[in-house]
Amino acid sequence: MELEKIKNAGKIVVGTRQTVKMIENDSAREVYLARDAEEKIIRPVIQSCKEKGLPVYFVETMAELGKACQIKVGAAMCAILDR
């Protein structure tokens, strides 16, 4: 399951700003987006991932993604980083 990959990843970043920064820096290996996050927030991230050839995975809710990232609040997105 994809959420297990997040929990077991060595390095991740959580949140829109950090995820976008890691995509732009070519540090992200894969990106996870919450389906219930605002479209205007995730649409440009999806486009950036396509341009960089990064896989994008969807998680049903922000709460679920936040829990997988081991934070107490919801998360719109996160990225697993290259080691």
FITIFI-841405 format. One record per atom (N, C-alpha, C): x, y, z; residue number from 1; residue in one letter. Coordinates in Angstrom, 3 decimals, always signed. Layout:
! FITIFI-841405
R | xx | yy | zz | i | aa
R | X | Y | Z | NUM | A
...
//
This chain:
! FITIFI-841405
R | xx | yy | zz | i | aa
R | +0.843 | -1.195 | +0.000 | 1 | M
R | +0.000 | +0.000 | +0.000 | 1 | M
R | +0.878 | +1.244 | +0.000 | 1 | M
R | +0.408 | +2.273 | -0.693 | 2 | E
R | +1.197 | +3.496 | -0.862 | 2 | E
R | +1.469 | +4.220 | +0.460 | 2 | E
R | +0.512 | +4.201 | +1.366 | 3 | L
R | +0.722 | +4.893 | +2.640 | 3 | L
R | +1.865 | +4.283 | +3.436 | 3 | L
R | +2.063 | +2.987 | +3.286 | 4 | E
R | +3.175 | +2.331 | +3.972 | 4 | E
R | +4.511 | +2.846 | +3.447 | 4 | E
R | +4.570 | +3.156 | +2.152 | 5 | K
R | +5.802 | +3.699 | +1.576 | 5 | K
R | +6.159 | +5.031 | +2.230 | 5 | K
R | +5.145 | +5.841 | +2.517 | 6 | I
R | +5.386 | +7.135 | +3.167 | 6 | I
R | +5.912 | +6.906 | +4.581 | 6 | I
R | +5.243 | +6.018 | +5.312 | 7 | K
R | +5.632 | +5.758 | +6.698 | 7 | K
R | +7.048 | +5.206 | +6.798 | 7 | K
R | +7.453 | +4.422 | +5.810 | 8 | N
R | +8.764 | +3.784 | +5.851 | 8 | N
R | +9.855 | +4.535 | +5.091 | 8 | N
R | +9.497 | +5.653 | +4.488 | 9 | A
R | +10.477 | +6.416 | +3.706 | 9 | A
R | +11.528 | +7.020 | +4.629 | 9 | A
R | +12.729 | +7.089 | +4.135 | 10 | G
R | +13.803 | +7.678 | +4.922 | 10 | G
R | +13.620 | +9.175 | +5.104 | 10 | G
R | +13.344 | +9.872 | +4.011 | 11 | K
R | +13.181 | +11.324 | +4.065 | 11 | K
R | +11.932 | +11.737 | +3.304 | 11 | K
R | +11.112 | +12.557 | +3.964 | 12 | I
R | +9.938 | +13.124 | +3.295 | 12 | I
R | +9.839 | +14.600 | +3.636 | 12 | I
R | +9.094 | +15.313 | +2.804 | 13 | V
R | +8.686 | +16.673 | +3.139 | 13 | V
R | +7.169 | +16.693 | +3.071 | 13 | V
R | +6.569 | +17.530 | +3.896 | 14 | V
R | +5.112 | +17.600 | +3.980 | 14 | V
R | +4.681 | +19.036 | +3.738 | 14 | V
R | +3.617 | +19.204 | +2.978 | 15 | G
R | +3.072 | +20.525 | +2.728 | 15 | G
R | +3.379 | +21.015 | +1.324 | 15 | G
R | +2.594 | +21.980 | +0.902 | 16 | T
R | +2.687 | +22.474 | -0.467 | 16 | T
R | +4.021 | +23.138 | -0.765 | 16 | T
R | +4.428 | +24.092 | +0.056 | 17 | R
R | +5.674 | +24.816 | -0.224 | 17 | R
R | +6.883 | +23.906 | -0.301 | 17 | R
R | +7.021 | +23.037 | +0.685 | 18 | Q
R | +8.186 | +22.160 | +0.718 | 18 | Q
R | +8.155 | +21.150 | -0.432 | 18 | Q
R | +6.981 | +20.631 | -0.732 | 19 | T
R | +6.874 | +19.664 | -1.828 | 19 | T
R | +7.225 | +20.310 | -3.158 | 19 | T
R | +6.678 | +21.491 | -3.416 | 20 | V
R | +6.978 | +22.207 | -4.665 | 20 | V
R | +8.474 | +22.506 | -4.760 | 20 | V
R | +9.060 | +22.923 | -3.657 | 21 | K
R | +10.495 | +23.223 | -3.645 | 21 | K
R | +11.315 | +21.990 | -4.011 | 21 | K
R | +10.959 | +20.843 | -3.457 | 22 | M
R | +11.706 | +19.617 | -3.732 | 22 | M
R | +11.503 | +19.136 | -5.178 | 22 | M
R | +10.313 | +19.360 | -5.722 | 23 | I
R | +10.073 | +19.020 | -7.135 | 23 | I
R | +10.961 | +19.891 | -8.015 | 23 | I
R | +10.979 | +21.188 | -7.737 | 24 | E
R | +11.783 | +22.119 | -8.536 | 24 | E
R | +13.275 | +21.838 | -8.420 | 24 | E
R | +13.719 | +21.371 | -7.254 | 25 | N
R | +15.141 | +21.071 | -7.024 | 25 | N
R | +15.548 | +19.693 | -7.512 | 25 | N
R | +14.605 | +18.961 | -8.103 | 26 | D
R | +14.846 | +17.586 | -8.547 | 26 | D
R | +15.238 | +16.667 | -7.396 | 26 | D
R | +14.741 | +16.965 | -6.202 | 27 | S
R | +15.028 | +16.137 | -5.028 | 27 | S
R | +13.916 | +15.142 | -4.725 | 27 | S
R | +12.733 | +15.377 | -5.271 | 28 | A
R | +11.592 | +14.497 | -5.009 | 28 | A
R | +11.681 | +13.239 | -5.867 | 28 | A
R | +11.336 | +12.105 | -5.268 | 29 | R
R | +11.324 | +10.833 | -5.993 | 29 | R
R | +9.895 | +10.475 | -6.407 | 29 | R
R | +8.934 | +10.755 | -5.521 | 30 | E
R | +7.522 | +10.547 | -5.826 | 30 | E
R | +6.692 | +11.473 | -4.960 | 30 | E
R | +5.494 | +11.801 | -5.444 | 31 | V
R | +4.643 | +12.790 | -4.780 | 31 | V
R | +3.289 | +12.162 | -4.472 | 31 | V
R | +2.762 | +12.506 | -3.297 | 32 | Y
R | +1.458 | +12.018 | -2.845 | 32 | Y
R | +0.540 | +13.219 | -2.645 | 32 | Y
R | -0.663 | +13.143 | -3.203 | 33 | L
R | -1.639 | +14.220 | -3.105 | 33 | L
R | -2.933 | +13.702 | -2.493 | 33 | L
R | -3.557 | +14.542 | -1.688 | 34 | A
R | -4.853 | +14.192 | -1.105 | 34 | A
R | -5.958 | +14.574 | -2.082 | 34 | A
R | -6.865 | +13.649 | -2.335 | 35 | R
R | -7.969 | +13.914 | -3.274 | 35 | R
R | -8.877 | +15.053 | -2.814 | 35 | R
R | -8.963 | +15.264 | -1.503 | 36 | D
R | -9.852 | +16.319 | -1.015 | 36 | D
R | -9.147 | +17.670 | -0.842 | 36 | D
R | -7.906 | +17.774 | -1.307 | 37 | A
R | -7.213 | +19.072 | -1.280 | 37 | A
R | -7.798 | +19.948 | -2.392 | 37 | A
R | -7.652 | +21.255 | -2.243 | 38 | E
R | -8.215 | +22.176 | -3.228 | 38 | E
R | -7.564 | +21.987 | -4.589 | 38 | E
R | -8.410 | +21.955 | -5.601 | 39 | E
R | -7.952 | +21.763 | -6.982 | 39 | E
R | -6.906 | +22.807 | -7.386 | 39 | E
R | -7.118 | +24.059 | -6.991 | 40 | K
R | -6.181 | +25.116 | -7.394 | 40 | K
R | -4.788 | +24.928 | -6.780 | 40 | K
R | -4.708 | +24.155 | -5.712 | 41 | I
R | -3.415 | +23.885 | -5.081 | 41 | I
R | -2.726 | +22.697 | -5.743 | 41 | I
R | -3.477 | +21.649 | -6.030 | 42 | I
R | -2.820 | +20.446 | -6.545 | 42 | I
R | -2.618 | +20.450 | -8.061 | 42 | I
R | -3.431 | +21.190 | -8.796 | 43 | R
R | -3.309 | +21.192 | -10.256 | 43 | R
R | -1.900 | +21.579 | -10.726 | 43 | R
R | -1.309 | +22.687 | -10.238 | 44 | P
R | +0.044 | +23.038 | -10.697 | 44 | P
R | +1.106 | +22.012 | -10.265 | 44 | P
R | +0.890 | +21.362 | -9.142 | 45 | V
R | +1.837 | +20.348 | -8.670 | 45 | V
R | +1.792 | +19.136 | -9.597 | 45 | V
R | +0.600 | +18.738 | -10.000 | 46 | I
R | +0.461 | +17.622 | -10.944 | 46 | I
R | +1.186 | +17.962 | -12.246 | 46 | I
R | +1.015 | +19.185 | -12.722 | 47 | Q
R | +1.666 | +19.608 | -13.960 | 47 | Q
R | +3.186 | +19.576 | -13.818 | 47 | Q
R | +3.696 | +20.063 | -12.699 | 48 | S
R | +5.148 | +20.045 | -12.465 | 48 | S
R | +5.677 | +18.622 | -12.434 | 48 | S
R | +4.930 | +17.721 | -11.805 | 49 | C
R | +5.347 | +16.321 | -11.738 | 49 | C
R | +5.385 | +15.695 | -13.130 | 49 | C
R | +4.392 | +16.022 | -13.959 | 50 | K
R | +4.386 | +15.508 | -15.332 | 50 | K
R | +5.619 | +15.980 | -16.080 | 50 | K
R | +5.932 | +17.272 | -15.935 | 51 | E
R | +7.093 | +17.843 | -16.623 | 51 | E
R | +8.394 | +17.190 | -16.171 | 51 | E
R | +8.478 | +16.846 | -14.893 | 52 | K
R | +9.697 | +16.243 | -14.333 | 52 | K
R | +9.707 | +14.720 | -14.437 | 52 | K
R | +8.584 | +14.142 | -14.857 | 53 | G
R | +8.499 | +12.690 | -14.967 | 53 | G
R | +8.394 | +11.978 | -13.624 | 53 | G
R | +7.814 | +12.659 | -12.642 | 54 | L
R | +7.668 | +12.082 | -11.303 | 54 | L
R | +6.323 | +11.369 | -11.163 | 54 | L
R | +6.319 | +10.217 | -10.509 | 55 | P
R | +5.043 | +9.545 | -10.268 | 55 | P
R | +4.231 | +10.291 | -9.210 | 55 | P
R | +2.933 | +10.353 | -9.436 | 56 | V
R | +2.005 | +11.000 | -8.503 | 56 | V
R | +1.014 | +9.945 | -8.029 | 56 | V
R | +0.840 | +9.872 | -6.716 | 57 | Y
R | -0.107 | +8.930 | -6.120 | 57 | Y
R | -1.152 | +9.725 | -5.353 | 57 | Y
R | -2.379 | +9.219 | -5.355 | 58 | F
R | -3.460 | +9.909 | -4.659 | 58 | F
R | -3.874 | +9.140 | -3.415 | 58 | F
R | -4.116 | +9.903 | -2.356 | 59 | V
R | -4.618 | +9.392 | -1.091 | 59 | V
R | -6.008 | +10.007 | -0.937 | 59 | V
R | -6.951 | +9.269 | -0.366 | 60 | E
R | -8.338 | +9.737 | -0.316 | 60 | E
R | -8.514 | +11.066 | +0.421 | 60 | E
R | -7.913 | +11.213 | +1.604 | 61 | T
R | -8.168 | +12.423 | +2.388 | 61 | T
R | -6.883 | +13.046 | +2.910 | 61 | T
R | -6.985 | +14.323 | +3.214 | 62 | M
R | -5.863 | +15.041 | +3.812 | 62 | M
R | -5.541 | +14.466 | +5.191 | 62 | M
R | -6.574 | +14.070 | +5.918 | 63 | A
R | -6.365 | +13.494 | +7.257 | 63 | A
R | -5.556 | +12.204 | +7.158 | 63 | A
R | -5.907 | +11.374 | +6.186 | 64 | E
R | -5.207 | +10.106 | +5.976 | 64 | E
R | -3.741 | +10.349 | +5.611 | 64 | E
R | -3.504 | +11.316 | +4.738 | 65 | L
R | -2.138 | +11.630 | +4.323 | 65 | L
R | -1.334 | +12.205 | +5.489 | 65 | L
R | -1.954 | +13.085 | +6.270 | 66 | G
R | -1.278 | +13.640 | +7.441 | 66 | G
R | -0.876 | +12.557 | +8.428 | 66 | G
R | -1.774 | +11.610 | +8.638 | 67 | K
R | -1.479 | +10.505 | +9.559 | 67 | K
R | -0.311 | +9.667 | +9.036 | 67 | K
R | -0.297 | +9.389 | +7.737 | 68 | A
R | +0.800 | +8.621 | +7.140 | 68 | A
R | +2.129 | +9.361 | +7.268 | 68 | A
R | +2.057 | +10.691 | +7.248 | 69 | C
R | +3.268 | +11.523 | +7.387 | 69 | C
R | +3.643 | +11.726 | +8.858 | 69 | C
R | +2.861 | +11.127 | +9.742 | 70 | Q
R | +3.076 | +11.187 | +11.179 | 70 | Q
R | +3.001 | +12.609 | +11.736 | 70 | Q
R | +1.990 | +13.363 | +11.225 | 71 | I
R | +1.693 | +14.674 | +11.794 | 71 | I
R | +0.250 | +14.631 | +12.282 | 71 | I
R | -0.097 | +15.561 | +13.149 | 72 | K
R | -1.417 | +15.525 | +13.795 | 72 | K
R | -2.491 | +16.289 | +13.039 | 72 | K
R | -2.129 | +16.874 | +11.897 | 73 | V
R | -3.098 | +17.607 | +11.083 | 73 | V
R | -3.095 | +17.022 | +9.678 | 73 | V
R | -4.073 | +17.422 | +8.886 | 74 | G
R | -4.139 | +16.943 | +7.519 | 74 | G
R | -3.031 | +17.536 | +6.666 | 74 | G
R | -2.719 | +16.867 | +5.578 | 75 | A
R | -1.708 | +17.343 | +4.636 | 75 | A
R | -2.252 | +17.240 | +3.216 | 75 | A
R | -2.101 | +18.299 | +2.438 | 76 | A
R | -2.549 | +18.279 | +1.053 | 76 | A
R | -1.618 | +17.446 | +0.196 | 76 | A
R | -0.318 | +17.455 | +0.554 | 77 | M
R | +0.656 | +16.721 | -0.245 | 77 | M
R | +1.924 | +16.461 | +0.528 | 77 | M
R | +2.686 | +15.516 | +0.022 | 78 | C
R | +4.016 | +15.245 | +0.553 | 78 | C
R | +4.845 | +14.642 | -0.564 | 78 | C
R | +6.140 | +14.610 | -0.360 | 79 | A
R | +7.045 | +14.003 | -1.331 | 79 | A
R | +8.048 | +13.135 | -0.608 | 79 | A
R | +8.333 | +11.999 | -1.199 | 80 | I
R | +9.439 | +11.169 | -0.731 | 80 | I
R | +10.675 | +11.643 | -1.486 | 80 | I
R | +11.743 | +11.859 | -0.760 | 81 | L
R | +12.940 | +12.426 | -1.368 | 81 | L
R | +13.936 | +11.351 | -1.750 | 81 | L
R | +14.789 | +11.709 | -2.714 | 82 | D
R | +15.897 | +10.828 | -3.067 | 82 | D
R | +16.804 | +10.709 | -1.864 | 82 | D
R | +17.437 | +9.583 | -1.745 | 83 | R
R | +18.319 | +9.360 | -0.596 | 83 | R
R | +19.671 | +9.968 | -0.829 | 83 | R
//
